[in-house]
C-alpha cells in the first residue's frame, strides 16, 4: 500500500515537462539533422538574476513548450572550462586570475556595445544573430519574442518549415 501512495505522489512530478537544452558542442550536428533557431542563454554560477530568469522564465510552461518545440536552447556558463567547437572554430576558457576566467564563446556572444553583463540572451537564425539582450527578460516579453521569431521564419509548431 505504501508503494502505491509513493507512486501516486511521484507520478505528477515525472509527467512535468522538462526544459530541453543542448551542449554547444552538439549544435552543428543538431542543425545538420534539423535546422532551428538557436537561443543561447549565457549565465554564471554566481548570478542570482540569471538563476531567477532560468527558473521563472525559461522553465515557465508556455516558454518551455515554445523552446522545446521550435528552438535549440544552449545554456552556456560564461565561466565554463569546457572547450567548445562551434562553426569549425575552437573556443576555450581564458584564465584571468587565480580561479577566475571567462569562456571565449560566451564572451563573443554576450558582448553588446563593448560591454558584457549577465544574463545574456542571444537568438540566432542560420548563424546570424537576430536578437541580443544583456539583462533579465520577463516571461511575457520572452515568449512574445520567441513567437515573433517563429512566425517570421515561417515555422510550424514543431520547428520545421511550413
C-alpha positions as a Markdown table, in Angstrom:
| # | Residue | x | y | z |
|---|---|---|---|---|
| 1 | Unk | 0.0 | 0.0 | 0.0 |
| 2 | Unk | 2.8 | 2.4 | 0.9 |
| 3 | Unk | 4.4 | 1.8 | -2.5 |
| 4 | Unk | 1.1 | 2.8 | -4.3 |
| 5 | Unk | 0.9 | 6.0 | -2.3 |
| 6 | Unk | 4.5 | 6.8 | -3.1 |
| 7 | Unk | 3.9 | 6.1 | -6.8 |
| 8 | Unk | 0.8 | 8.3 | -6.8 |
| 9 | Unk | 2.8 | 11.2 | -5.3 |
| 10 | Unk | 5.8 | 10.8 | -7.7 |
| 11 | Unk | 3.8 | 10.4 | -11.0 |
| 12 | Unk | 2.8 | 14.1 | -11.3 |
| 13 | Unk | 6.4 | 15.1 | -10.9 |
| 14 | Unk | 7.6 | 12.7 | -13.6 |
| 15 | Unk | 4.9 | 14.0 | -16.0 |
| 16 | Unk | 6.1 | 17.6 | -15.7 |
| 17 | Unk | 7.7 | 18.9 | -18.8 |
| 18 | Unk | 11.5 | 19.2 | -18.8 |
| 19 | Unk | 13.4 | 22.0 | -20.4 |
| 20 | Unk | 15.4 | 20.5 | -23.2 |
| 21 | Unk | 18.8 | 22.2 | -23.6 |
| 22 | Unk | 21.8 | 21.1 | -25.5 |
| 23 | Unk | 25.6 | 21.4 | -25.5 |
| 24 | Unk | 27.1 | 24.0 | -27.8 |
| 25 | Unk | 29.4 | 21.2 | -29.0 |
| 26 | Unk | 26.4 | 19.4 | -30.4 |
| 27 | Unk | 24.9 | 22.4 | -32.1 |
| 28 | Unk | 26.5 | 21.9 | -35.6 |
| 29 | Unk | 25.3 | 18.3 | -35.7 |
| 30 | Unk | 21.8 | 19.2 | -34.4 |
| 31 | Unk | 21.4 | 21.9 | -37.1 |
| 32 | Unk | 22.5 | 19.4 | -39.8 |
| 33 | Unk | 19.7 | 17.0 | -38.8 |
| 34 | Unk | 17.0 | 19.7 | -38.3 |
| 35 | Unk | 17.6 | 23.4 | -38.7 |
| 36 | Unk | 16.1 | 25.5 | -36.0 |
| 37 | Unk | 16.7 | 28.9 | -34.5 |
| 38 | Unk | 19.1 | 28.8 | -31.5 |
| 39 | Unk | 18.7 | 30.5 | -28.2 |
| 40 | Unk | 21.9 | 31.0 | -26.2 |
| 41 | Unk | 21.2 | 31.7 | -22.5 |
| 42 | Unk | 24.6 | 32.9 | -21.1 |
| 43 | Unk | 24.9 | 32.9 | -17.3 |
| 44 | Unk | 27.3 | 32.4 | -14.4 |
| 45 | Unk | 27.0 | 30.4 | -11.2 |
| 46 | Unk | 27.2 | 33.5 | -9.1 |
| 47 | Unk | 24.5 | 35.5 | -11.0 |
| 48 | Unk | 21.2 | 35.4 | -9.0 |
| 49 | Unk | 19.4 | 37.3 | -11.7 |
| 50 | Unk | 20.4 | 34.5 | -14.2 |
| 51 | Unk | 19.1 | 31.9 | -11.9 |
| 52 | Unk | 15.8 | 33.7 | -11.5 |
| 53 | Unk | 15.4 | 34.1 | -15.2 |
| 54 | Unk | 16.2 | 30.4 | -15.8 |
| 55 | Unk | 13.7 | 29.3 | -13.1 |
| 56 | Unk | 10.9 | 31.8 | -13.6 |
| 57 | Unk | 11.1 | 32.5 | -17.3 |
| 58 | Unk | 12.7 | 29.6 | -19.2 |
| 59 | Unk | 11.0 | 26.9 | -17.1 |
| 60 | Unk | 7.6 | 28.5 | -17.2 |
| 61 | Unk | 5.1 | 26.3 | -19.0 |
| 62 | Unk | 4.5 | 28.4 | -22.2 |
| 63 | Unk | 8.1 | 29.4 | -22.7 |
| 64 | Unk | 9.3 | 25.8 | -22.0 |
| 65 | Unk | 6.9 | 24.5 | -24.6 |
| 66 | Unk | 7.9 | 27.0 | -27.2 |
| 67 | Unk | 11.6 | 26.4 | -26.7 |
| 68 | Unk | 11.3 | 22.6 | -26.7 |
| 69 | Unk | 9.2 | 22.6 | -29.9 |
| 70 | Unk | 10.9 | 25.2 | -32.0 |
| 71 | Unk | 14.4 | 26.0 | -30.8 |
| 72 | Unk | 17.7 | 24.6 | -29.7 |
| 73 | Unk | 18.4 | 26.1 | -26.3 |
| 74 | Unk | 22.1 | 26.3 | -25.3 |
| 75 | Unk | 22.6 | 27.2 | -21.6 |
| 76 | Unk | 26.2 | 28.4 | -21.6 |
| 77 | Unk | 28.1 | 29.1 | -18.4 |
| 78 | Unk | 30.4 | 32.1 | -19.1 |
| 79 | Unk | 33.0 | 30.6 | -16.8 |
| 80 | Unk | 32.9 | 27.1 | -18.2 |
| 81 | Unk | 36.3 | 25.4 | -18.7 |
| 82 | Unk | 35.0 | 23.1 | -21.4 |
| 83 | Unk | 36.4 | 23.5 | -24.9 |
| 84 | Unk | 33.7 | 24.1 | -27.4 |
| 85 | Unk | 33.9 | 23.6 | -31.2 |
| 86 | Unk | 31.3 | 25.7 | -32.9 |
| 87 | Unk | 31.1 | 26.6 | -36.6 |
| 88 | Unk | 34.5 | 25.0 | -37.1 |
| 89 | Unk | 36.2 | 27.2 | -34.5 |
| 90 | Unk | 37.5 | 26.1 | -31.1 |
| 91 | Unk | 36.6 | 28.3 | -28.1 |
| 92 | Unk | 38.3 | 27.9 | -24.8 |
| 93 | Unk | 38.4 | 29.1 | -21.3 |
| 94 | Unk | 40.7 | 32.0 | -20.7 |
| 95 | Unk | 42.1 | 32.3 | -17.2 |
| 96 | Unk | 42.1 | 35.9 | -15.9 |
| 97 | Unk | 43.4 | 35.3 | -12.4 |
| 98 | Unk | 43.5 | 32.6 | -9.7 |
| 99 | Unk | 40.4 | 30.6 | -10.1 |
| 100 | Unk | 38.9 | 33.3 | -12.3 |
| 101 | Unk | 38.3 | 33.4 | -16.1 |
| 102 | Unk | 35.9 | 33.5 | -18.9 |
| 103 | Unk | 34.9 | 31.4 | -21.9 |
| 104 | Unk | 35.7 | 32.8 | -25.3 |
| 105 | Unk | 32.3 | 31.8 | -26.9 |
| 106 | Unk | 30.3 | 33.2 | -24.1 |
| 107 | Unk | 32.2 | 36.5 | -24.3 |
| 108 | Unk | 31.9 | 36.7 | -28.0 |
| 109 | Unk | 28.2 | 36.1 | -28.0 |
| 110 | Unk | 27.4 | 38.2 | -24.9 |
| 111 | Unk | 29.3 | 41.3 | -25.9 |
| 112 | Unk | 26.9 | 44.2 | -26.7 |
| 113 | Unk | 28.1 | 47.8 | -27.1 |
| 114 | Unk | 31.6 | 46.7 | -25.9 |
| 115 | Unk | 30.1 | 45.5 | -22.6 |
| 116 | Unk | 29.2 | 42.2 | -21.1 |
| 117 | Unk | 26.6 | 41.5 | -18.5 |
| 118 | Unk | 24.5 | 38.6 | -17.3 |
| 119 | Unk | 22.1 | 37.1 | -18.1 |
| 120 | Unk | 22.7 | 37.4 | -21.8 |
| 121 | Unk | 20.2 | 36.0 | -24.3 |
| 122 | Unk | 21.2 | 35.7 | -27.9 |
| 123 | Unk | 19.0 | 34.3 | -30.7 |
| 124 | Unk | 20.5 | 33.1 | -33.9 |
| 125 | Unk | 19.0 | 32.0 | -37.2 |
| 126 | Unk | 21.3 | 30.3 | -39.7 |
| 127 | Unk | 24.3 | 31.5 | -37.8 |
| 128 | Unk | 23.2 | 35.2 | -37.8 |
| 129 | Unk | 22.5 | 37.0 | -34.6 |
| 130 | Unk | 19.0 | 38.4 | -34.8 |
| 131 | Unk | 18.5 | 39.4 | -31.1 |
| 132 | Unk | 20.7 | 40.1 | -28.2 |
| 133 | Unk | 19.8 | 41.2 | -24.7 |
| 134 | Unk | 22.1 | 41.6 | -21.7 |
| 135 | Unk | 19.5 | 41.7 | -18.9 |
| 136 | Unk | 16.6 | 39.9 | -17.3 |
| 137 | Unk | 13.6 | 39.4 | -19.7 |
| 138 | Unk | 10.2 | 38.8 | -18.2 |
| 139 | Unk | 8.2 | 35.8 | -19.3 |
| 140 | Unk | 5.7 | 37.7 | -21.4 |
| 141 | Unk | 8.3 | 39.6 | -23.4 |
| 142 | Unk | 10.4 | 36.5 | -23.8 |
| 143 | Unk | 7.5 | 34.4 | -25.1 |
| 144 | Unk | 6.4 | 37.2 | -27.5 |
| 145 | Unk | 9.9 | 37.4 | -28.9 |
| 146 | Unk | 10.1 | 33.6 | -29.4 |
| 147 | Unk | 6.7 | 33.7 | -31.1 |
| 148 | Unk | 7.8 | 36.6 | -33.4 |
| 149 | Unk | 10.9 | 34.7 | -34.5 |
| 150 | Unk | 9.0 | 31.5 | -35.3 |
| 151 | Unk | 6.3 | 33.4 | -37.2 |
| 152 | Unk | 8.8 | 35.5 | -39.2 |
| 153 | Unk | 10.7 | 32.3 | -40.1 |
| 154 | Unk | 7.5 | 30.5 | -41.3 |
| 155 | Unk | 8.0 | 27.7 | -38.8 |
| 156 | Unk | 5.2 | 25.4 | -37.8 |
| 157 | Unk | 4.6 | 24.3 | -34.2 |
| 158 | Unk | 7.4 | 21.6 | -34.4 |
| 159 | Unk | 10.1 | 24.0 | -35.7 |
| 160 | Unk | 10.1 | 22.8 | -39.3 |
| 161 | Unk | 9.4 | 24.9 | -42.4 |
| 162 | Unk | 5.8 | 25.2 | -43.5 |
